[in-house]
Amino acid sequence: MTLFQDATVSSNGKHAAAAVAPLQIRGRFFTAMVLQMTGPADDLFYAAVESKLAQAPHFFTNAPFVLDLEKASAFRLGGDFITLVRELRRRKITLVGVQNGTIE
């Protein structure tokens, strides 16, 4: 399906319509780790993260993670989320998505 058309000049000097699509949606499957929070992002949480990372540091470094907030009832999206993302990045955890989170 053509979303936009753009006039181009072919090698013989005639104008031709070329399809230009600003995006494509394709199905892909990616393997990602799921980091499920069960409480607030406090010192105990970060200590547990660091302990887990120390078990296999090269395995987790910059691996894609999805943050699952289903059991993190005390967690607020907003300032808490920004701080959490910064702290996880500092530990070389790359968040690529969030599930079960709502903005309140």
N, C-alpha and C positions, 0 to 999 in steps of 0.2 A: 504494500500500500504506500503510495507516495504522499508524504506529508507536506512537502514543499517542492517547488520546482525552481530551478535556477537556469538562466540562459547561459550557455557556453558556446564558444566558437570552436568548431572542429578543424581538423588539419586542412580541409578544403575551403575554409573561410565561411562556411554556412553556419548559421545559428542552430543549435540543437538544445532541446530541453533535457536537463540532467536531473535525476531525483536526488534531493538532499534531505536526509533524515536527521533531525537534531539528536535523536537517541535511538537505541535499540534495547529491547528487553529480551534477554536470553536466559534460559534455565542453566544453572550451574550448581554443582554440589561441592561444598567445601567442608573439610574437617576442621572443627574448632573445639577448643576446650570450653567447658562451661564452669564458670566460677559462681557457685551458689552461695550467696550471703545468707546467714541465718540470724543476723543481728546487726547492730550498728557498726560502722567503719571506725572502730576505736583502736587503742593500742593492742588489745588482745587479738583483734582481727588481723592487724598488720603483722604481728608476731607470728600468727598462724600461717599467713601467706609466705612470709620469709622462711619459715621452717619447711614448708612444702617445696618452695623453690630451691632450697639448699639440697634437697634429696636428689634432684636431677636438674642442675642449673642450666645445662646446655639444651635440654629438652624443652624447657618452658620459655627460654629467652626469645622474645619477639614472636612467640606463637600467637595465633589469633584466638581471642577469648570472647565468649558471650557472657555477659553479666546477667545472672538470674536473680531477680529481686523478689520472687514469690514468697520466700520465708523471711524477708528482711523488713518486718513490719515497722521497725523503728527508724527506717531509713527514709530520708526525704530527698526527692529529686529537686535539684536547684543548687544551692551553695554546697550542700553535702556531696552532691554528685560531681561537681567540678573538682572539689578537693579529692574525692576518691579517684577520679580519673588521673589527676596529677600524681597522686601517690602510687598508683599502679604503674603508670608510665615510668616513674622514677625507679621502679623495680623491674623494668623492661617487660611489663605485661601490656600487650596491645589489645585494647578493647575494639571489637569490630561490630558489636551489637549489644542490645539490652532486651531482655524478655521479662514479661510479667511485672513491668514497672508502669506506674501511672504518675502523672504530674498532679500534685495536689497543692 
